[in-house]
Amino acid sequence: MPDPAPLSELAASLRRNDPDRFLCALFAPPAQRETLFLLSAFDHELAWARAVTSTVMTGLIRLQWWRDVVEEAAGDAPPRQHEVAAPLCSAIREGRLNADALLPMIDAREAEVEEEMPSADALWAFLRGTGGGHAVAAGQVLGAPANLVPALQAVGACSGMARMLRGIGPAAAQGRTLLPADLLGQHGLTPEDVVRDPSASGVTAVAQVLAQDALTRLRQARRDLSGLPRQAVAAVLPGRLAERDLRRVLARGWSPAAPPPPRGVADRLAVMWGGWRGV
């Protein structure tokens, strides 16, 4: 079980903004938890580049700001005065986070600020860079072997898919969707149709195709992670929640327009079981 301890401001903020990753990070060794909190807070800031902007250009400008933060950490420029940027600079300079793992996470977010996701292949590429990039960076923090990077990335990408499908309704309410245009087109839909009405006929079918694909990939990635050291398990615990969410999407009666259900005891027990048993 994780050790009870007072939360830092960064951890408390992450618990509010991304409770799933906060919970999973608690199963990391105590010495690495704060770095995982920071990594997830950084990823949350990247996601906000799209959520809080109304144009492609302003989203790209926000991402460039974070790219500059990471690149400046390699030099001797003073850290930027920001609740995430300043500790991120310190973590990079101290070797707790690797800039080479963070920059691709920024690059991948550029696809999110575009008007639409053109294809399922493009969506998976985006998820490998975002959710997958987060899992790889977390694995590095926790000492995962380099040969497990592809499997870590796959678990992270599947977790990202589950998060996206879980949030179809809320994203549509904000005027956006990441459902791929090619799959939607097979059902006579466009991304604009999803934004107008996420309960439209065909949206569920597209979501379930993606969910089944992600569930298959997730199972394979778990088999490939059989050699993951115990201390690195927290990097892939989001996959435990992803499996449950993907199964919900595939269940009869699931609606993409409905708000995501709150996490229950069974979800938390699944993470605890994974933290104790491993992958």
C-alpha positions as CSV (number, residue, x, y, z in Angstrom):
1,M,0.0,0.0,0.0
2,P,1.2,3.6,-0.6
3,D,2.5,5.4,2.4
4,P,0.2,8.1,3.9
5,A,2.0,11.5,3.7
6,P,1.2,15.2,3.4
7,L,0.6,16.2,-0.2
8,S,2.8,18.8,-1.9
9,E,1.0,21.6,-3.7
10,L,1.9,19.9,-7.0
11,A,0.4,16.6,-5.8
12,A,-2.8,18.2,-4.5
13,S,-3.2,20.0,-7.9
14,L,-2.8,16.7,-9.8
15,R,-5.3,15.0,-7.5
16,R,-7.9,17.6,-8.5
17,N,-7.0,17.7,-12.2
18,D,-6.1,14.1,-13.0
19,P,-7.1,11.8,-10.1
20,D,-6.5,8.7,-12.1
21,R,-2.8,9.3,-12.6
22,F,-2.5,10.7,-9.1
23,L,-3.9,7.4,-7.7
24,C,-1.5,5.3,-9.9
25,A,1.5,7.3,-8.9
26,L,0.9,6.6,-5.3
27,F,2.1,3.0,-6.0
28,A,5.5,4.2,-7.1
29,P,8.5,4.1,-4.6
30,P,8.2,7.2,-2.3
31,A,11.4,8.7,-3.7
32,Q,10.0,8.9,-7.2
33,R,6.4,9.9,-6.6
34,E,6.9,13.7,-6.7
35,T,8.6,13.3,-10.1
36,L,5.7,11.3,-11.4
37,F,3.3,14.0,-10.0
38,L,5.3,16.6,-11.9
39,L,5.4,14.6,-15.1
40,S,1.6,14.2,-15.1
41,A,1.1,17.9,-14.2
42,F,3.3,18.8,-17.3
43,D,1.1,16.5,-19.5
44,H,-2.0,18.2,-18.1
45,E,-0.6,21.6,-19.1
46,L,0.0,20.3,-22.6
47,A,-3.6,19.0,-22.9
48,W,-4.8,22.4,-21.8
49,A,-3.0,24.0,-24.8
50,R,-6.0,22.8,-26.8
51,A,-8.7,23.0,-24.2
52,V,-8.3,26.7,-23.4
53,T,-7.7,28.1,-26.9
54,S,-10.1,28.7,-29.7
55,T,-7.6,28.7,-32.7
56,V,-4.9,26.5,-34.0
57,M,-2.3,29.3,-33.8
58,T,-2.9,30.1,-30.2
59,G,-2.7,26.4,-29.3
60,L,0.6,26.1,-31.1
61,I,1.9,29.1,-29.4
62,R,1.1,27.6,-26.0
63,L,2.9,24.4,-27.0
64,Q,5.9,26.3,-28.2
65,W,6.1,28.0,-24.8
66,W,6.4,24.6,-23.2
67,R,8.9,23.5,-25.8
68,D,11.0,26.5,-24.8
69,V,10.7,25.6,-21.1
70,V,12.1,22.1,-21.8
71,E,14.9,23.3,-24.1
72,E,16.0,26.1,-21.8
73,A,16.4,23.6,-19.0
74,A,19.4,22.3,-20.9
75,G,21.1,25.6,-20.5
76,D,21.6,28.0,-17.7
77,A,18.6,30.4,-18.2
78,P,16.7,31.2,-15.1
79,P,13.6,28.9,-14.7
80,R,10.3,30.4,-15.8
81,Q,8.1,31.5,-12.9
82,H,5.3,29.0,-13.2
83,E,4.0,26.4,-10.8
84,V,4.9,23.5,-13.2
85,A,7.6,25.1,-15.4
86,A,10.0,25.9,-12.5
87,P,10.0,22.4,-10.9
88,L,10.2,20.9,-14.4
89,C,13.3,22.8,-15.1
90,S,14.9,21.6,-11.8
91,A,13.9,18.0,-12.5
92,I,15.5,18.1,-16.0
93,R,18.7,19.7,-14.6
94,E,18.9,17.2,-11.8
95,G,18.5,14.3,-14.2
96,R,15.1,13.1,-12.7
97,L,13.4,13.8,-16.0
98,N,14.8,13.4,-19.5
99,A,14.2,16.3,-22.0
100,D,14.5,13.9,-24.9
101,A,11.4,12.1,-23.5
102,L,9.4,15.3,-22.9
103,L,9.9,17.0,-26.3
104,P,8.1,14.3,-28.3
105,M,5.1,14.6,-25.9
106,I,4.9,18.3,-26.9
107,D,5.3,17.5,-30.6
108,A,2.5,15.0,-30.5
109,R,0.1,17.5,-29.0
110,E,0.2,19.5,-32.2
111,A,-2.1,17.1,-33.8
112,E,-4.7,17.8,-31.1
113,V,-4.9,21.5,-31.9
114,E,-5.8,20.8,-35.6
115,E,-9.4,21.0,-36.7
116,E,-9.9,17.2,-36.9
117,M,-8.2,13.8,-36.6
118,P,-8.1,12.6,-40.1
119,S,-7.7,8.8,-39.6
120,A,-7.5,6.0,-37.1
121,D,-3.8,5.7,-37.9
122,A,-3.3,9.3,-37.1
123,L,-5.2,8.9,-33.9
124,W,-3.0,6.0,-32.8
125,A,0.1,8.0,-33.7
126,F,-1.2,10.9,-31.6
127,L,-1.9,8.5,-28.7
128,R,1.6,6.9,-28.9
129,G,3.1,10.3,-28.5
130,T,0.9,11.6,-25.8
131,G,-0.3,8.8,-23.5
132,G,2.4,6.6,-24.7
133,G,5.0,9.3,-24.2
134,H,3.8,9.8,-20.6
135,A,4.1,6.0,-19.9
136,V,7.6,5.9,-21.4
137,A,8.8,8.9,-19.4
138,A,7.2,7.4,-16.2
139,G,9.0,4.1,-16.9
140,Q,12.3,6.0,-17.2
141,V,11.7,7.7,-13.9
142,L,11.0,4.3,-12.3
143,G,13.9,2.4,-13.8
144,A,12.1,0.3,-16.5
145,P,14.5,-1.5,-18.9
146,A,15.0,0.2,-22.3
147,N,13.8,-3.0,-24.1
148,L,10.3,-2.5,-22.6
149,V,9.8,0.9,-24.1
150,P,7.6,-0.3,-27.0
151,A,5.3,-2.1,-24.5
152,L,5.2,0.8,-22.2
153,Q,4.3,3.1,-25.1
154,A,1.5,0.7,-26.1
155,V,0.0,0.6,-22.7
156,G,0.1,4.4,-22.5
157,A,-1.5,4.7,-25.9
158,C,-4.3,2.4,-25.0
159,S,-4.9,4.3,-21.8
160,G,-5.1,7.5,-23.8
161,M,-7.7,5.9,-26.1
162,A,-9.8,4.9,-23.1
163,R,-9.5,8.5,-21.7
164,M,-10.6,9.9,-25.1
165,L,-13.6,7.5,-25.4
166,R,-14.6,8.2,-21.8
167,G,-14.7,11.9,-22.6
168,I,-16.5,12.0,-25.9
169,G,-19.5,13.8,-24.5
170,P,-17.6,16.5,-22.5
171,A,-15.2,17.1,-25.4
172,A,-18.2,17.6,-27.8
173,A,-19.6,20.1,-25.3
174,Q,-16.3,22.1,-25.7
175,G,-16.6,22.0,-29.5
176,R,-14.1,19.3,-30.3
177,T,-13.7,15.6,-30.9
178,L,-10.7,13.3,-31.6
179,L,-12.8,10.6,-33.3
180,P,-11.2,9.9,-36.6
181,A,-12.8,11.3,-39.7
182,D,-12.2,8.2,-41.8
183,L,-14.2,5.9,-39.4
184,L,-16.9,8.5,-38.9
185,G,-17.2,8.8,-42.7
186,Q,-18.0,5.1,-42.9
187,H,-21.2,5.9,-41.0
188,G,-22.0,9.0,-42.9
189,L,-20.7,11.3,-40.1
190,T,-18.2,14.1,-39.8
191,P,-16.4,15.4,-36.7
192,E,-18.7,18.4,-36.8
193,D,-21.7,16.0,-36.5
194,V,-20.2,14.5,-33.4
195,V,-19.7,17.9,-31.9
196,R,-23.3,18.8,-32.6
197,D,-24.7,15.6,-31.4
198,P,-22.4,12.9,-29.8
199,S,-25.4,10.6,-29.5
200,A,-25.8,10.6,-33.3
201,S,-26.3,7.2,-34.8
202,G,-22.9,5.7,-35.7
203,V,-20.9,7.4,-33.0
204,T,-21.3,4.5,-30.7
205,A,-20.2,2.1,-33.5
206,V,-17.1,4.1,-34.2
207,A,-16.2,4.3,-30.5
208,Q,-16.7,0.5,-30.0
209,V,-14.4,-0.3,-33.0
210,L,-11.7,1.8,-31.4
211,A,-12.3,0.3,-28.0
212,Q,-12.1,-3.3,-29.2
213,D,-8.8,-2.4,-31.0
214,A,-7.4,-0.8,-27.9
215,L,-8.4,-3.8,-25.7
216,T,-6.6,-6.2,-28.0
217,R,-3.5,-4.0,-28.1
218,L,-3.6,-3.6,-24.3
219,R,-3.7,-7.3,-23.7
220,Q,-0.7,-7.9,-26.0
221,A,1.3,-5.1,-24.3
222,R,0.7,-6.6,-20.9
223,R,2.1,-9.9,-22.2
224,D,5.2,-8.0,-23.5
225,L,5.7,-6.4,-20.1
226,S,6.2,-9.6,-18.2
227,G,9.7,-8.6,-17.3
228,L,8.8,-5.2,-15.8
229,P,10.5,-4.6,-12.5
230,R,8.2,-4.3,-9.5
231,Q,9.3,-0.7,-8.8
232,A,8.2,0.4,-12.3
233,V,4.6,-1.0,-12.1
234,A,3.1,2.4,-11.4
235,A,4.0,3.5,-14.9
236,V,1.5,1.1,-16.4
237,L,-1.2,1.1,-13.7
238,P,-3.4,3.5,-15.8
239,G,-3.8,0.4,-18.1
240,R,-5.9,-1.2,-15.3
241,L,-8.4,1.7,-15.4
242,A,-8.2,1.7,-19.2
243,E,-9.3,-1.9,-19.4
244,R,-12.3,-1.2,-17.3
245,D,-13.2,1.9,-19.3
246,L,-12.9,0.1,-22.6
247,R,-15.1,-2.7,-21.4
248,R,-17.7,-0.1,-20.4
249,V,-17.6,1.3,-24.0
250,L,-18.2,-2.2,-25.3
251,A,-21.1,-2.9,-22.9
252,R,-24.7,-2.9,-24.1
253,G,-26.4,0.5,-23.4
254,W,-23.2,2.6,-23.3
255,S,-23.8,6.1,-24.6
256,P,-21.0,8.3,-25.9
257,A,-23.0,11.4,-25.0
258,A,-23.3,10.5,-21.3
259,P,-20.8,12.1,-18.9
260,P,-18.2,9.7,-17.7
261,P,-19.2,7.9,-14.5
262,P,-17.3,8.8,-11.4
263,R,-14.7,6.3,-10.3
264,G,-16.0,3.7,-7.9
265,V,-14.6,1.3,-5.4
266,A,-14.1,-1.4,-8.0
267,D,-11.9,1.0,-10.1
268,R,-9.7,1.8,-7.2
269,L,-9.5,-1.9,-6.2
270,A,-8.4,-2.7,-9.7
271,V,-5.5,-0.2,-9.4
272,M,-4.6,-1.5,-5.9
273,W,-4.6,-5.1,-7.2
274,G,-2.3,-4.1,-10.0
275,G,0.0,-2.3,-7.7
276,W,0.3,-5.4,-5.5
277,R,0.3,-8.1,-8.2
278,G,2.1,-6.3,-11.0
279,V,1.3,-6.0,-14.6
